[in-house]
Amino acid sequence: MKKWVSAVEKRNFIKWFLDNHRLKRNEARMLLEFILKNHHILENIRFTEQIKPNEKTIVISSLNSDEPGFEFYYNKRKTDDVSTALGELMANPSAKVNMIVYFYGKSMNHRYLQLIEIPALDNIKRHEKHQKYSKEVDLVIEKAMLEKERQTLRHRIDLALDELNESLFKKLVVELKELEKKIESIAE
């Protein structure tokens, strides 16, 4: 379940980030400015919190972060050379690129939180949806089973009438009434 974020939102965040934070690596600033100038590259940027070694991932940090200033992961390799990342972006402008940005207060920054994909949150939402569907399916199955039981009781009542068995008839009618109350309570 991918979260779609517009290029305008990404651009606004990157501009805000560059305006409000000093980066550990000045070349990383140039890379972000290059991304801002190229709309088609910006559209393919995805903000995330996890390094994905099989995918292109750019990691950029501000001065007040404990993380490395710049890292680029591509083809199961890692480099701290900004020019390599810039070359990859220029050579493959339509390729998807993950970006991780480290700065003080990012966990509470609404601009940043709106951009990132949070797998744990997506998993929780998916689980809640699954639970809801599971309950609905259980309800449908229970209704079907009770309806089948109702049909069986009606058939047995008809047989009791055919055999003129009054005691069995009364017993089955009581069971049928209880079953119909149960069906009504489920329908609510």
C-alpha positions, 0 to 999 in steps of 0.5 A: 500500500504505497502512499502517494505524495505530490511533487509539490509537497515534496518540493515544499519540504525539500525547500523548507529543509534546505532553508532551515537546516545546515547539512553536514555535506555541502554537496548534498545541498547541491544534489537536493537543489538539482532534484528540486530543479528537475520535476520528473526526478522529484516525482520519483522520489519516495521518502522512507525510514528504511534503507533498502539495499536493493533499491536506490536510496539517498541518505542526507543528514543535517549538522545536528544529527548523529547520522552520516552526512551523506550515503547513497545505496544502489545495486547492493552497494554503498557510497558516500560520493555525492557525484555518484548519486548525481550521475545515477539521477542524471542517467536514470531520471525515471528510476524510483529513488528512496530518500531518508532525511535525518534532522533534529525533531523529524519524528514530530515534524508534520511536514516530514511525517506527511511524506514518509511511508511508514510500513508499520502504520500501513501494516496496522491499517491492513490488519484492522481492515482484515479484522473488520472483513474477518468479522463480516465474513464470520457473520455471513457464515453464521447467518447462512448456517442458521438459515440452513438450520431453520430450513432443516427445522421447518422440514422436520416440523412438516414431517412431524405434522405428516406423522401427526406427532404433536409432542415432536411438533411442539418441541420443534416449534419452540426450537424454531422460535428460539432460532429465529430470535437468534437470527434476528439478534445477529441481523441487528 
